[in-house]
């Protein structure tokens, strides 16, 4: 009997130790979108965001022969070298459409570029780039506390790498005004860059972010004609460091939170003006000859409302626990 109890204790200790071998919220449940109510306008990530999502993560193109493949999440629910890929375009290679292999086997020694980032929400508003010269690069082992997670890398030189969400702004944010844009990423330069969002060139109306401008500030112009007051916070110390950003626009205020902490833009007053049309850009804001984002992203989620702080807190903590 004593031997049995001793053996049971050792087993429980072993199981407890094993269960703590991964950080909290790393890899499997709880999935971030399953923790909050409401449907995002779009949800892009290099990890799986919802238990019910069964689609692809991204579509990639390899540089050696322009073959393309759809990429699935691996058994840790991330994009990795052991992810299965399904060939969707053969390029100049001898592979066949529908052929399945590992990510590593498909890539070989090629550089890999992203032609589509799949929306894991209900809307299927995928972010796409068909111009091969403007596709951002996918790099494994470039994010996370141990540098073991993937990221998408943008070269902001005009004409900038970017992905396009080809939906009018009123389909993405409520009344062309209210929205919450949450992302994990790092900027690699303080320069005059147009990082994410939409700009109407005729009116200069914007729902966009500059991360960072040449003065070291991060700017958030949302549902307004540039340039209003209450639009920036100092962010130069974040260069080359992955951070969690939350940009929130209400009908008469703007808030930006950085790593679950309010910045100088916190419930800052600002009149809003509605807008329709356009498209939303990741890595740019749609002006072809302007500099875009210089840096990396791993996850971007947009909700069509100004989320309550309690909900923001849940989402921010999850993104930080996983990616930072």
matplotlib code that plots the C-alpha trace (Angstrom):
import matplotlib.pyplot as plt

x = [0.0, 2.8, 4.6, 1.4, 0.9, 4.6, 4.3, 1.1, 2.8, 5.7, 3.3, 1.4, 4.7, 5.8, 2.6, 2.6, 6.1, 5.3, 2.2, 4.3, 6.9, 5.2, 4.4, 0.8, -1.4, 1.3, 0.2, -3.2, -6.3, -7.5, -7.7, -7.8, -11.0, -12.9, -12.3, -14.4, -17.8, -18.2, -17.0, -13.9, -13.9, -10.8, -8.3, -4.9, -2.2, 0.6, -1.0, -4.5, -7.0, -10.1, -10.8, -13.3, -11.1, -10.0, -8.7, -5.2, -2.9, -1.2, -0.5, 3.2, 5.4, 9.0, 11.6, 13.4, 10.6, 7.5, 5.7, 2.9, 1.4, -1.3, 0.1, -1.7, -0.9, 1.2, 0.3, 1.3, -1.2, 1.5, 3.2, 6.4, 8.9, 6.7, 3.5, 1.9, 1.6, -0.5, 0.8, -1.5, 0.8, 3.7, 5.8, 8.7, 9.1, 8.3, 5.8, 2.1, -1.1, -2.5, 0.8, 1.2, 4.6, 6.1, 6.9, 10.6, 10.5, 8.6, 10.9, 14.3, 16.8, 14.3, 13.1, 9.4, 6.9, 3.3, 0.6, -2.4, -3.0, -6.2, -8.9, -9.7, -12.9, -16.3, -16.0, -13.3, -11.8, -8.4, -5.4, -3.9, -1.0, -0.8, 2.1, 5.2, 7.4, 5.2, 4.8, 6.2, 8.5, 7.8, 10.6, 10.6, 12.4, 12.1, 9.7, 8.8, 10.7, 13.0, 13.0, 11.3, 8.1, 7.4, 6.8, 6.0, 8.6, 7.8, 10.2, 8.8, 10.8, 8.5, 6.8, 6.3, 5.6, 2.0, -1.2, -4.6, -7.9, -10.1, -13.2, -14.6, -14.0, -17.7, -17.5, -14.6, -15.4, -18.8, -20.1, -16.6, -15.6, -15.6, -13.0, -10.3, -7.1, -4.9, -1.5, 1.8, 4.8, 8.0, 9.1, 12.7, 13.0, 12.0, 11.2, 8.3, 6.4, 2.7, 2.2, -1.4, -4.9, -6.7, -6.4, -8.8, -6.4, -9.1, -10.1, -7.1, -9.5, -7.7, -8.1, -4.4, -1.2, 2.4, 4.7, 7.0, 7.4, 10.9, 10.4, 10.1, 6.4, 3.6, 0.7, -3.0, -5.3, -8.7, -12.0, -10.6, -9.0, -5.3, -4.1, -6.1, -4.8, -4.4, -2.8, 0.5, 2.6, 6.4, 7.5, 11.2, 12.3, 10.2, 12.3, 13.4, 11.4, 8.2, 5.3, 1.5, -0.4, -4.1, -5.5, -9.1, -11.4, -14.7, -17.2, -15.5, -12.2, -9.0, -6.9, -3.7, -2.4, 1.0, 1.7, -1.5, -0.7, -2.3, -0.1, -0.4, -3.3, -5.8, -9.5, -8.2, -11.0, -11.4, -14.3, -15.0, -16.2, -17.6, -16.2, -17.1, -15.2, -11.5, -9.6, -7.5, -3.7, -1.3, 2.2, 1.0, -2.0, -2.5, -0.5, 1.7, 4.8, 4.8, 7.0, 5.4, 6.0, 9.5, 9.2, 7.6, 4.1, 2.8, -0.9, -3.4, -7.1, -9.7, -13.0, -15.8, -16.3, -14.4, -13.9, -14.3, -11.1, -12.0, -12.2, -9.0, -7.3, -8.2, -7.0, -3.8, -2.7, -3.3, -1.3, 1.5, 1.7, 2.0, 4.2, 6.3]
y = [0.0, 2.4, 1.6, 2.3, 5.7, 6.6, 5.7, 7.8, 10.8, 10.6, 10.4, 13.5, 15.4, 14.4, 15.4, 18.8, 19.5, 18.6, 20.8, 23.8, 23.2, 25.7, 29.3, 30.1, 30.6, 29.3, 27.1, 25.4, 26.6, 29.0, 30.5, 34.3, 34.8, 32.2, 34.3, 37.3, 37.9, 39.7, 39.1, 40.8, 42.5, 40.5, 38.4, 37.5, 35.6, 33.1, 31.1, 29.6, 32.1, 30.0, 26.4, 26.2, 27.6, 24.8, 26.9, 27.8, 30.3, 31.9, 31.4, 31.6, 31.9, 30.7, 32.8, 30.0, 29.3, 31.2, 28.0, 28.7, 26.7, 27.0, 26.6, 24.9, 25.3, 22.6, 20.5, 23.5, 25.7, 27.9, 28.2, 26.3, 24.2, 21.1, 22.7, 20.9, 22.8, 22.1, 23.2, 25.7, 26.9, 25.0, 27.8, 26.4, 23.4, 19.7, 19.6, 19.1, 21.0, 19.5, 17.9, 17.9, 18.2, 19.9, 23.6, 22.8, 20.5, 23.1, 26.0, 24.4, 27.3, 29.8, 33.0, 32.9, 35.6, 36.0, 36.4, 35.9, 36.1, 34.3, 35.9, 33.5, 35.4, 34.8, 37.4, 35.8, 39.2, 37.9, 40.2, 39.7, 40.8, 39.5, 41.7, 39.6, 42.7, 44.0, 40.8, 40.9, 38.1, 35.3, 34.5, 31.6, 31.9, 35.7, 36.5, 35.4, 35.4, 32.6, 33.9, 30.6, 32.0, 33.3, 36.8, 38.7, 41.3, 44.4, 46.6, 50.1, 51.5, 53.0, 51.1, 49.4, 45.8, 45.4, 43.3, 44.6, 44.0, 44.8, 46.0, 49.5, 51.1, 51.0, 47.1, 47.1, 49.8, 50.9, 53.9, 54.5, 55.6, 53.1, 50.4, 48.7, 47.6, 45.2, 44.0, 42.5, 43.8, 45.8, 48.8, 48.8, 52.5, 56.0, 57.4, 59.0, 55.7, 55.0, 51.8, 50.5, 51.7, 53.7, 57.2, 58.9, 60.8, 63.2, 64.4, 63.4, 61.5, 58.7, 55.7, 55.0, 54.6, 55.7, 53.4, 55.4, 58.8, 60.3, 62.3, 59.0, 59.5, 57.0, 58.7, 57.6, 59.6, 57.9, 59.1, 62.6, 64.8, 65.2, 66.7, 67.0, 67.5, 64.5, 62.2, 61.0, 59.5, 59.1, 55.6, 55.8, 53.4, 50.6, 50.4, 46.8, 45.5, 43.5, 45.3, 44.8, 47.8, 48.6, 51.6, 52.4, 55.0, 56.0, 58.5, 61.4, 60.0, 58.1, 55.7, 53.9, 51.3, 49.8, 46.4, 46.6, 50.2, 53.4, 55.9, 59.7, 59.1, 57.9, 58.8, 61.8, 64.0, 64.1, 64.8, 62.0, 62.1, 59.2, 57.9, 55.2, 53.3, 52.6, 49.6, 48.8, 48.2, 46.2, 47.7, 50.8, 53.1, 52.8, 55.7, 53.8, 56.2, 56.6, 54.8, 52.0, 50.1, 49.0, 46.1, 42.8, 41.7, 38.4, 39.1, 41.8, 41.8, 44.6, 44.8, 47.1, 48.9, 50.7, 47.8, 48.2, 48.2, 44.9, 43.2, 45.0, 43.7, 40.1, 40.3, 42.3, 39.9, 36.9, 38.5, 39.4, 36.0, 34.3, 36.6, 38.6]
z = [0.0, 0.9, -2.3, -4.3, -2.6, -3.1, -6.8, -7.1, -5.6, -8.0, -10.9, -9.8, -9.3, -12.8, -14.4, -12.6, -13.7, -17.3, -17.4, -16.4, -19.1, -21.4, -20.5, -19.7, -22.8, -25.1, -27.9, -27.2, -25.3, -24.3, -27.8, -27.8, -29.8, -27.7, -24.6, -25.6, -27.1, -30.4, -33.9, -35.2, -38.6, -39.4, -37.4, -38.8, -37.0, -37.3, -34.5, -34.4, -32.8, -32.3, -31.5, -34.3, -37.0, -39.5, -42.4, -43.6, -41.8, -44.8, -48.5, -49.4, -52.5, -52.6, -54.4, -56.3, -58.8, -57.6, -56.6, -54.0, -51.2, -48.5, -45.0, -42.1, -38.4, -36.9, -33.8, -31.6, -33.5, -35.0, -38.4, -38.2, -40.2, -39.5, -40.7, -43.6, -46.8, -49.9, -53.3, -55.1, -57.9, -59.3, -60.7, -62.7, -60.5, -60.9, -58.0, -58.6, -57.6, -54.4, -53.3, -49.5, -47.8, -44.8, -44.8, -44.5, -47.6, -49.6, -48.7, -49.0, -49.2, -50.8, -49.3, -48.5, -49.2, -48.1, -50.8, -48.5, -44.8, -43.9, -41.8, -38.9, -38.1, -39.6, -42.5, -44.5, -45.2, -46.2, -46.6, -50.1, -52.2, -55.8, -56.9, -56.1, -55.8, -52.9, -50.9, -47.3, -46.2, -43.8, -41.4, -38.8, -35.5, -35.5, -32.6, -29.1, -25.9, -27.1, -30.7, -31.8, -33.3, -36.8, -38.1, -41.2, -42.2, -44.2, -46.2, -46.1, -49.0, -51.6, -53.1, -49.8, -48.9, -47.9, -47.8, -48.8, -47.1, -50.0, -48.1, -47.7, -44.4, -43.4, -43.5, -41.0, -38.5, -37.2, -39.2, -40.5, -37.0, -34.1, -34.0, -32.0, -33.8, -31.7, -33.0, -31.9, -33.8, -33.8, -35.7, -36.8, -37.8, -36.7, -40.2, -42.0, -42.5, -43.1, -41.3, -41.3, -42.2, -44.8, -46.2, -48.6, -50.9, -52.1, -48.6, -46.5, -44.1, -42.3, -40.0, -39.8, -37.7, -38.1, -36.1, -35.7, -37.4, -37.8, -34.5, -32.5, -31.9, -32.8, -34.5, -34.5, -36.9, -36.9, -38.4, -39.0, -41.5, -40.7, -38.6, -35.4, -31.9, -29.5, -32.1, -30.8, -28.0, -27.7, -28.7, -29.8, -27.0, -28.7, -31.8, -32.4, -29.5, -30.0, -28.3, -28.0, -29.4, -29.0, -31.0, -30.0, -31.6, -30.0, -31.3, -29.4, -28.1, -29.0, -26.8, -27.5, -25.1, -25.2, -23.5, -21.5, -20.2, -21.3, -23.2, -23.3, -25.7, -23.1, -23.6, -25.4, -26.9, -30.6, -33.0, -35.5, -39.1, -41.0, -44.3, -46.8, -49.5, -49.8, -48.5, -45.4, -45.7, -43.6, -44.0, -45.9, -46.2, -49.9, -51.4, -53.8, -53.7, -49.9, -47.4, -45.6, -42.4, -41.5, -39.1, -38.2, -37.2, -35.9, -35.2, -36.1, -35.0, -35.7, -34.0, -35.3, -32.0, -29.3, -26.9, -23.1, -21.1, -19.5, -22.9, -24.1, -21.0, -21.8, -25.4, -24.6, -21.8, -24.1, -26.9, -24.6, -22.9, -26.2, -28.3, -25.9]

ax = plt.figure().add_subplot(projection="3d")
ax.plot(x, y, z, "-o")
ax.set_aspect("equal")
plt.show()
